[in-house]
Amino acid sequence: MADLTTYALDGSTAVITMDDGKANALSTEMIDQLTAAIDRAEGEAKAMVLAGRPDRFCAGFDLKVMMSGPAKAVALLTKGGELLMRLYAAKLPLVIACTGHALAGGALVVLTGDLRIASAGAFKIGLNEVSIGLPVPVLAMELARDRLIKPELDRATLMAQIYNPDEGLRAGWVDKVVPASELLATAKAEAARLGALPSQAFRATKQRLRGVTIATIRTGMKTDLDTLMSPQ
């Protein structure tokens, strides 16, 4: 299996980088490697940074698999949904270093971060499902409802609005925009700051903050996927 991710421990911060040499699609292999990296980080680090390759953070679920038939699409979406919930409920503080384009499932990865920092540039962030003829799944809807500012929720989901980083900052997609040359250093510094917080209090507070959303997503995920794969 090719290495689609790299892992480095910088002090007490685990830096996980996605790089498939292309658009960083969420394939089965990418999801497995990310899950393994999270496992490792939770065993030896105090915080995590998740980054992409230059100009490409994550393009969402692997279209080759998504177009290969309903059964394979559902399997990939189920696996990817579990990864997103794992990130959203991560035991360690998670800082997203959004290095470039983040669309569909890639935008959802951005939303899972406790702190989300984007590289400045002509990049696209958002949910494009409706624009390509798909309903926005409950997983995406609930993450967006949690993280985006309320006036933007309709535009970001129903109207398939795509944002550049500065627009994404105002809408709630990200918390900070910095020059590309400063992105990783800024993300590491923020991760170190969050990692210094009392871990038990941090975890308990995160569970109280996000537990209801995660339970709603888990409860509705299978029914929602069945509906998405056989629209009426």
Backbone bond lengths (Angstrom), bond angles and torsions (degrees), N, CA, C in turn:
res aa  C-N    CA-C-N  psi(-1)  N-CA   C-N-CA  omega(-1)  CA-C   N-CA-C  phi
1 M - - - 1.455 - - 1.530 109.23 -
2 A 1.302 116.66 132.11 1.463 120.83 179.40 1.519 110.55 -68.90
3 D 1.318 115.53 150.91 1.458 120.57 175.77 1.523 108.72 -79.87
4 L 1.319 116.20 111.11 1.455 122.19 179.31 1.519 111.54 -100.37
5 T 1.326 115.86 -10.14 1.461 121.46 178.15 1.527 109.19 -134.46
6 T 1.312 115.89 156.49 1.460 121.16 169.53 1.514 108.08 -122.92
7 Y 1.325 114.72 154.61 1.461 121.46 -177.86 1.516 108.06 -132.75
8 A 1.322 116.54 131.62 1.463 121.15 177.00 1.514 108.47 -141.39
9 L 1.325 116.11 140.65 1.458 121.37 175.75 1.518 107.83 -101.56
10 D 1.325 115.69 114.41 1.465 122.69 -179.66 1.528 107.10 -109.30
11 G 1.324 116.79 98.03 1.454 119.42 -171.62 1.506 109.10 65.23
12 S 1.320 117.12 -119.74 1.469 120.90 177.86 1.525 111.89 -105.51
13 T 1.350 116.70 14.01 1.458 121.30 179.98 1.525 110.72 -109.33
14 A 1.323 116.46 127.28 1.459 121.95 174.21 1.520 108.91 -86.76
15 V 1.328 116.62 125.89 1.466 121.78 178.73 1.529 107.84 -108.96
16 I 1.319 116.10 113.42 1.461 123.53 -178.37 1.522 107.55 -109.00
17 T 1.321 116.28 125.61 1.462 120.51 -176.12 1.521 110.37 -123.45
18 M 1.324 116.22 125.94 1.465 121.92 174.91 1.523 109.14 -87.16
19 D 1.330 116.14 131.18 1.471 119.51 176.32 1.525 109.12 -159.97
20 D 1.332 115.51 97.77 1.466 120.25 175.75 1.525 111.10 -97.11
21 G 1.348 116.77 8.29 1.454 121.44 -178.74 1.513 113.49 78.68
22 K 1.321 116.36 -0.09 1.469 120.72 -177.93 1.526 108.82 -130.17
23 A 1.328 116.09 -117.23 1.467 120.40 -175.37 1.521 113.02 -104.39
24 N 1.354 116.78 7.07 1.463 121.13 -178.25 1.529 112.13 59.38
25 A 1.323 115.25 54.40 1.463 120.35 176.97 1.521 110.11 -70.31
26 L 1.333 115.01 148.54 1.462 120.99 175.94 1.523 109.00 -83.50
27 S 1.308 115.67 82.58 1.460 122.45 173.96 1.523 108.60 -86.64
28 T 1.321 116.36 171.42 1.460 120.04 175.65 1.519 110.68 -57.32
29 E 1.334 116.32 -42.80 1.468 120.36 -178.57 1.531 111.11 -66.22
30 M 1.331 117.72 -41.44 1.465 120.35 178.52 1.527 110.33 -62.57
31 I 1.325 116.61 -44.80 1.464 120.90 -179.69 1.525 110.56 -61.88
32 D 1.336 116.92 -43.64 1.470 119.99 179.43 1.528 111.24 -62.22
33 Q 1.321 116.49 -42.12 1.465 119.30 -178.97 1.526 111.72 -69.55
34 L 1.304 117.42 -36.68 1.458 119.85 176.03 1.526 111.15 -65.47
35 T 1.312 116.36 -41.29 1.464 120.24 178.83 1.522 110.75 -62.22
36 A 1.327 116.62 -42.82 1.462 120.47 178.15 1.521 111.05 -63.59
37 A 1.323 116.89 -38.15 1.461 120.39 179.31 1.528 110.99 -66.83
38 I 1.315 117.33 -39.36 1.468 120.46 177.01 1.527 110.08 -63.55
39 D 1.335 116.46 -43.43 1.464 120.47 176.72 1.524 110.78 -55.15
40 R 1.312 115.51 -47.38 1.459 120.00 -178.68 1.529 110.57 -63.97
41 A 1.320 116.75 -45.37 1.462 120.63 -178.80 1.520 111.21 -60.59
42 E 1.313 116.67 -42.43 1.462 119.34 -178.12 1.527 111.71 -68.11
43 G 1.327 117.02 -15.32 1.451 120.75 177.48 1.515 114.84 -92.37
44 E 1.360 117.30 -16.40 1.467 117.18 -174.07 1.524 115.20 -140.44
45 A 1.318 118.56 -5.40 1.468 120.48 -175.26 1.530 110.86 -118.27
46 K 1.325 114.95 170.09 1.456 121.48 176.30 1.523 112.21 -108.06
47 A 1.334 116.89 -13.33 1.463 122.07 178.61 1.521 108.32 -159.41
48 M 1.338 115.77 164.61 1.464 121.31 -179.31 1.522 110.28 -130.55
49 V 1.331 114.89 145.84 1.464 122.83 166.90 1.525 106.58 -117.65
50 L 1.327 116.63 130.73 1.464 121.41 174.66 1.518 108.12 -115.18
51 A 1.334 116.03 120.16 1.464 122.10 -176.06 1.527 110.04 -125.72
52 G 1.332 115.34 168.79 1.453 121.35 173.90 1.519 109.97 -117.07
53 R 1.326 115.84 -170.80 1.456 120.18 175.92 1.528 109.02 -83.14
54 P 1.330 118.60 162.52 1.467 119.46 -179.17 1.530 112.14 -54.96
55 D 1.313 115.67 129.70 1.471 125.53 177.94 1.530 114.20 75.57
56 R 1.316 118.18 -10.28 1.469 120.80 -178.71 1.520 108.58 -134.75
57 F 1.327 116.13 108.99 1.467 117.76 175.03 1.521 109.18 -84.22
58 C 1.335 117.24 -64.70 1.467 120.18 179.07 1.521 109.02 -163.87
59 A 1.336 115.88 131.24 1.463 121.53 -176.78 1.523 113.30 -91.49
60 G 1.328 117.55 2.38 1.453 119.31 -178.79 1.514 111.83 92.62
61 F 1.308 116.13 -165.87 1.459 121.28 -172.67 1.534 112.11 -67.04
62 D 1.317 114.67 143.54 1.463 123.54 -175.68 1.530 110.22 -58.87
63 L 1.333 116.61 112.82 1.464 120.75 -175.28 1.527 112.52 -64.76
64 K 1.327 117.51 -31.13 1.464 119.48 178.65 1.517 110.66 -60.34
65 V 1.318 116.71 -41.43 1.461 120.79 177.82 1.526 110.24 -72.27
66 M 1.323 116.08 -42.24 1.466 119.90 -177.67 1.524 112.04 -61.81
67 M 1.339 116.47 -30.45 1.459 120.26 -178.74 1.520 113.48 -93.67
68 S 1.323 117.40 2.43 1.466 120.41 -175.22 1.517 113.72 -90.86
69 G 1.317 117.51 1.69 1.459 120.62 176.88 1.512 111.35 135.68
70 P 1.362 116.89 152.05 1.469 120.82 -176.35 1.521 114.21 -57.38
71 A 1.327 118.20 -41.27 1.463 120.08 -176.60 1.528 111.64 -63.26
72 K 1.325 116.76 -44.49 1.461 120.10 179.66 1.526 111.04 -69.46
73 A 1.326 116.33 -36.17 1.462 119.46 178.29 1.526 110.52 -64.30
74 V 1.315 116.63 -45.48 1.469 120.39 179.96 1.523 110.43 -62.96
75 A 1.326 117.35 -40.99 1.464 120.54 179.61 1.525 111.02 -61.90
76 L 1.343 116.66 -42.97 1.462 120.01 -179.69 1.523 110.95 -68.39
77 L 1.330 117.00 -42.79 1.456 120.11 179.76 1.528 111.70 -64.84
78 T 1.325 116.29 -36.86 1.464 120.13 177.48 1.521 110.93 -64.37
79 K 1.324 115.18 -45.93 1.470 120.60 179.18 1.533 110.42 -64.21
80 G 1.321 116.07 -42.44 1.453 120.20 178.64 1.517 112.43 -66.63
81 G 1.327 116.62 -36.98 1.460 120.17 176.85 1.517 111.76 -61.53
82 E 1.327 115.70 -39.59 1.469 119.44 177.94 1.526 111.13 -65.53
83 L 1.337 116.82 -38.51 1.464 119.79 175.99 1.528 110.70 -61.85
84 L 1.316 116.87 -45.93 1.464 120.31 -179.46 1.526 111.57 -61.23
85 M 1.332 117.27 -40.43 1.461 120.27 177.63 1.524 110.83 -68.07
86 R 1.334 116.09 -35.77 1.463 119.57 176.81 1.532 110.13 -63.18
87 L 1.310 117.46 -42.57 1.456 120.95 178.18 1.527 111.29 -66.91
88 Y 1.315 116.94 -42.65 1.465 120.79 -176.17 1.527 111.86 -66.91
89 A 1.335 115.72 -30.64 1.459 121.31 179.99 1.521 111.95 -104.40
90 A 1.325 117.61 16.88 1.462 121.45 -173.30 1.527 111.24 -51.33
91 K 1.335 115.93 139.86 1.461 121.21 179.79 1.520 111.31 -68.59
92 L 1.316 115.97 -28.05 1.462 121.18 179.77 1.527 110.56 -99.81
93 P 1.320 118.16 152.05 1.466 119.48 169.93 1.532 110.35 -56.25
94 L 1.326 115.59 135.64 1.462 121.92 -177.33 1.520 109.73 -120.18
95 V 1.325 115.66 119.89 1.468 121.56 175.00 1.526 107.96 -108.11
96 I 1.315 116.41 125.57 1.465 122.07 176.10 1.524 108.89 -90.87
97 A 1.328 116.23 127.50 1.460 121.85 172.18 1.524 106.49 -106.93
98 C 1.331 116.01 92.95 1.463 121.65 -174.40 1.533 108.40 -80.67
99 T 1.323 115.24 100.84 1.466 122.05 -170.36 1.526 114.20 -82.89
100 G 1.333 117.89 -6.40 1.457 119.64 -177.90 1.511 110.93 176.87
101 H 1.328 116.52 -141.15 1.462 121.37 -176.35 1.529 111.40 -60.69
102 A 1.339 115.09 137.77 1.465 121.58 177.96 1.523 107.48 -143.53
103 L 1.319 115.94 99.33 1.459 120.78 -175.57 1.522 111.08 -119.73
104 A 1.343 115.97 151.02 1.461 122.99 176.49 1.529 109.97 52.23
105 G 1.341 117.37 -120.26 1.455 119.90 179.81 1.513 113.14 -58.62
106 G 1.320 117.30 -29.54 1.459 120.52 176.92 1.517 111.92 -67.09
107 A 1.326 116.82 -37.26 1.468 120.23 175.63 1.522 110.43 -65.73
108 L 1.326 116.92 -33.76 1.465 119.73 177.56 1.518 111.69 -67.27
109 V 1.330 116.76 -36.62 1.468 119.23 174.83 1.525 109.63 -58.86
110 V 1.323 116.89 -42.07 1.465 120.37 177.61 1.525 110.37 -57.94
111 L 1.325 116.79 -44.10 1.459 120.85 -175.76 1.521 112.87 -64.31
112 T 1.335 118.80 -22.06 1.465 120.33 -177.30 1.520 113.01 -74.99
113 G 1.311 118.94 -13.35 1.464 121.27 -175.14 1.519 112.93 -70.87
114 D 1.326 116.09 144.61 1.463 120.32 172.41 1.519 109.88 -70.23
115 L 1.313 116.24 -33.49 1.460 123.27 172.85 1.522 106.78 -137.67
116 R 1.334 116.14 133.40 1.460 120.77 -172.96 1.521 109.25 -124.07
117 I 1.332 115.42 118.65 1.458 121.20 -176.71 1.525 108.10 -119.40
118 A 1.305 116.80 129.29 1.462 121.45 -176.99 1.519 111.24 -111.69
119 S 1.312 115.29 148.10 1.459 122.12 171.72 1.522 109.38 -76.61
120 A 1.319 116.16 134.24 1.460 120.22 175.06 1.524 109.54 -66.85
121 G 1.324 116.14 144.58 1.456 119.55 178.86 1.510 111.58 152.41
122 A 1.314 116.49 179.63 1.467 122.49 -177.90 1.527 109.54 -85.11
123 F 1.328 114.81 63.61 1.462 120.87 -176.22 1.526 110.77 -109.35
124 K 1.325 115.30 157.11 1.463 121.69 -177.96 1.526 110.00 -112.26
125 I 1.324 115.06 132.07 1.457 122.56 177.04 1.525 107.17 -129.95
126 G 1.331 117.52 129.15 1.454 117.66 175.55 1.512 114.27 157.48
127 L 1.329 113.60 177.79 1.465 123.28 -179.13 1.523 108.13 -104.32
128 N 1.318 116.52 113.02 1.469 120.21 -176.15 1.520 113.07 -102.76
129 E 1.326 117.96 13.94 1.464 120.42 -172.67 1.525 113.49 -56.52
130 V 1.328 117.89 -51.96 1.466 119.96 -175.88 1.524 110.67 -60.87
131 S 1.325 117.39 -35.76 1.465 120.28 -178.41 1.524 112.66 -68.16
132 I 1.335 117.94 -19.01 1.469 120.72 177.36 1.523 111.54 -110.07
133 G 1.342 116.21 16.07 1.457 120.66 171.77 1.511 116.23 87.78
134 L 1.326 117.87 19.97 1.461 121.14 179.40 1.518 110.39 -118.64
135 P 1.332 117.51 140.86 1.466 118.38 172.71 1.518 110.30 -71.19
136 V 1.316 116.68 147.16 1.458 120.66 176.56 1.531 108.66 -70.11
137 P 1.329 118.59 124.15 1.469 120.33 -177.73 1.523 111.84 -69.72
138 V 1.325 115.14 159.13 1.463 120.03 -177.63 1.525 111.18 -59.74
139 L 1.322 117.69 -35.44 1.459 120.56 178.54 1.524 110.48 -57.84
140 A 1.330 116.55 -48.66 1.455 121.17 179.95 1.521 111.18 -67.07
141 M 1.323 116.24 -41.44 1.461 120.22 -178.25 1.520 111.30 -61.43
142 E 1.334 116.14 -44.55 1.464 119.27 -176.42 1.524 112.00 -72.63
143 L 1.331 117.91 -36.82 1.464 119.16 174.69 1.529 110.25 -63.84
144 A 1.322 116.71 -43.03 1.462 120.23 178.26 1.524 110.81 -63.35
145 R 1.315 116.24 -40.60 1.467 119.95 179.97 1.535 111.11 -62.33
146 D 1.326 115.53 -36.47 1.462 120.36 179.30 1.525 113.00 -70.17
147 R 1.334 117.28 -39.65 1.459 119.78 -165.13 1.529 114.94 -104.81
148 L 1.322 117.82 -29.88 1.466 119.78 -176.99 1.521 110.80 -84.39
149 I 1.328 116.05 155.75 1.458 117.51 175.55 1.532 108.37 -70.65
150 K 1.311 116.15 145.91 1.461 121.58 -171.45 1.529 114.43 -54.67
151 P 1.352 119.41 -43.66 1.473 118.19 -178.65 1.532 114.13 -63.43
152 E 1.338 118.16 -17.02 1.458 120.83 -177.63 1.527 113.08 -95.19
153 L 1.327 118.05 -9.55 1.460 119.68 -171.76 1.527 112.27 -60.72
154 D 1.324 118.52 -45.53 1.461 120.86 178.96 1.527 111.27 -62.17
155 R 1.331 116.51 -44.22 1.464 120.14 -179.04 1.530 110.86 -63.93
156 A 1.308 116.49 -40.78 1.464 120.77 -175.14 1.520 112.93 -74.07
157 T 1.321 118.03 -25.21 1.469 121.36 -176.84 1.530 110.54 -110.12
158 L 1.303 116.78 -68.69 1.460 121.89 -175.53 1.528 112.80 -61.80
159 M 1.324 117.00 -38.14 1.459 121.40 -175.44 1.528 113.57 -99.55
160 A 1.325 116.77 3.09 1.473 122.55 175.44 1.522 113.29 53.34
161 Q 1.328 116.75 37.51 1.457 121.13 179.36 1.530 110.54 -65.93
162 I 1.317 116.67 133.01 1.458 122.38 175.56 1.534 107.76 -108.35
163 Y 1.316 116.12 137.08 1.457 122.69 -171.43 1.527 111.24 -115.38
164 N 1.315 116.77 147.08 1.456 119.20 165.49 1.538 107.39 -86.41
165 P 1.330 119.73 171.60 1.467 119.54 -174.94 1.529 114.41 -57.14
166 D 1.325 118.57 -41.71 1.466 119.95 -179.50 1.526 111.16 -66.63
167 E 1.329 117.00 -40.64 1.460 120.38 175.43 1.523 110.32 -65.45
168 G 1.342 115.75 -38.54 1.459 120.46 178.48 1.513 112.45 -63.81
169 L 1.324 116.73 -33.03 1.460 120.94 176.13 1.522 110.37 -63.15
170 R 1.306 117.09 -44.61 1.467 120.61 -179.41 1.521 112.07 -69.20
171 A 1.338 117.07 -30.63 1.464 121.21 -177.09 1.525 112.98 -85.21
172 G 1.325 117.52 -18.50 1.453 120.19 -179.03 1.514 115.20 105.40
173 W 1.332 117.64 3.97 1.459 119.54 176.28 1.520 110.96 -65.87
174 V 1.317 116.78 -38.72 1.460 121.01 -179.73 1.528 108.76 -133.57
175 D 1.336 115.21 164.46 1.460 121.41 -177.98 1.518 112.82 -102.09
176 K 1.334 116.75 -17.68 1.456 120.65 -175.57 1.520 108.44 -159.43
177 V 1.329 117.02 145.56 1.464 123.03 174.30 1.519 107.53 -123.28
178 V 1.338 116.05 129.12 1.468 120.69 -178.67 1.528 108.80 -134.19
179 P 1.331 118.31 161.21 1.466 119.67 174.53 1.527 110.79 -58.48
180 A 1.317 115.87 149.61 1.466 120.79 -178.12 1.524 111.83 -55.21
181 S 1.325 116.53 -36.75 1.461 120.81 -177.63 1.524 112.75 -66.87
182 E 1.344 116.78 -18.41 1.461 121.22 -177.93 1.523 113.32 -105.91
183 L 1.332 116.90 -4.32 1.461 120.33 -169.16 1.524 112.84 -61.30
184 L 1.321 117.38 -54.66 1.455 119.31 -173.70 1.522 111.56 -66.15
185 A 1.324 117.05 -41.40 1.462 119.90 179.15 1.524 110.84 -62.71
186 T 1.323 116.44 -41.30 1.469 120.43 178.52 1.518 110.50 -63.96
187 A 1.338 116.69 -43.99 1.466 120.63 -179.72 1.529 111.20 -62.89
188 K 1.319 117.17 -41.96 1.462 120.49 178.68 1.527 111.40 -64.37
189 A 1.320 116.18 -42.47 1.465 119.33 179.20 1.524 111.49 -62.55
190 E 1.318 116.60 -42.18 1.460 119.99 178.64 1.526 111.14 -67.44
191 A 1.321 117.02 -37.63 1.459 120.36 177.90 1.522 110.77 -63.97
192 A 1.327 116.52 -42.33 1.463 120.13 178.08 1.529 110.89 -62.38
193 R 1.324 116.07 -39.69 1.465 120.03 178.03 1.531 111.28 -62.62
194 L 1.334 116.02 -47.15 1.465 119.69 -179.91 1.527 111.13 -68.57
195 G 1.330 116.76 -35.57 1.450 120.20 179.96 1.512 113.47 -66.62
196 A 1.323 117.11 -19.08 1.466 121.43 178.82 1.530 112.33 -82.26
197 L 1.332 117.82 -10.71 1.460 120.60 176.84 1.528 109.73 -69.37
198 P 1.329 118.64 151.45 1.474 120.83 177.08 1.525 110.29 -56.67
199 S 1.321 116.77 119.79 1.463 121.08 -169.82 1.524 113.20 -65.60
200 Q 1.305 118.26 -39.67 1.466 119.58 -177.82 1.524 111.02 -65.31
201 A 1.329 116.28 -42.64 1.458 120.05 178.52 1.529 110.94 -65.36
202 F 1.336 116.19 -39.34 1.462 120.53 179.47 1.528 110.37 -62.06
203 R 1.330 116.98 -48.65 1.465 121.05 -177.95 1.526 111.79 -63.06
204 A 1.331 116.80 -44.60 1.462 120.20 -178.39 1.520 111.19 -64.94
205 T 1.327 115.83 -39.29 1.464 119.32 179.35 1.525 111.02 -68.34
206 K 1.325 117.27 -39.76 1.470 120.18 177.53 1.520 110.98 -61.83
207 Q 1.318 116.80 -41.74 1.464 120.17 179.46 1.536 110.43 -61.94
208 R 1.320 116.74 -41.70 1.463 120.30 179.92 1.524 110.86 -69.32
209 L 1.314 116.51 -33.45 1.462 121.16 -179.33 1.524 111.88 -72.81
210 R 1.334 117.25 -38.44 1.462 121.12 -169.68 1.526 114.67 -116.63
211 G 1.313 116.94 -6.52 1.459 120.02 -173.98 1.510 114.03 -58.58
212 V 1.327 117.46 -41.11 1.466 120.52 -178.07 1.528 110.52 -64.71
213 T 1.327 116.27 -44.39 1.468 120.09 178.90 1.518 111.11 -62.43
214 I 1.314 117.33 -44.90 1.465 120.84 -179.19 1.527 110.48 -62.85
215 A 1.328 117.49 -41.82 1.462 120.76 178.11 1.526 111.16 -63.77
216 T 1.341 116.99 -40.35 1.465 120.98 178.35 1.529 110.95 -62.55
217 I 1.325 116.24 -43.53 1.458 120.45 179.75 1.521 110.89 -65.16
218 R 1.320 117.11 -47.00 1.471 119.93 -178.69 1.521 111.29 -62.21
219 T 1.312 116.82 -39.61 1.462 120.62 -179.28 1.527 111.40 -65.32
220 G 1.323 115.94 -40.64 1.456 119.21 -173.99 1.509 116.05 -94.58
221 M 1.350 118.06 -3.73 1.453 119.98 -170.05 1.524 113.16 -63.90
222 K 1.333 117.63 -47.80 1.468 119.40 -175.39 1.529 110.83 -65.49
223 T 1.333 116.67 -47.31 1.459 119.56 179.62 1.520 111.00 -60.87
224 D 1.327 115.32 -39.92 1.460 120.10 -179.57 1.527 110.95 -64.72
225 L 1.328 117.26 -42.70 1.464 120.31 179.49 1.523 111.10 -65.01
226 D 1.322 116.64 -39.69 1.472 119.80 176.77 1.517 110.89 -59.46
227 T 1.328 115.90 -41.27 1.459 120.82 179.90 1.526 111.50 -67.74
228 L 1.332 115.23 -43.06 1.457 119.41 -179.31 1.520 112.49 -62.55
229 M 1.331 116.71 -34.73 1.453 119.83 -177.36 1.532 113.32 -83.13
230 S 1.347 116.54 -11.40 1.469 119.56 177.14 1.519 109.13 -139.33
231 P 1.345 116.94 65.04 1.459 120.53 -176.31 1.527 111.87 -63.36
232 Q 1.317 115.30 145.14 1.477 120.91 -179.89 1.527 109.76 -86.90
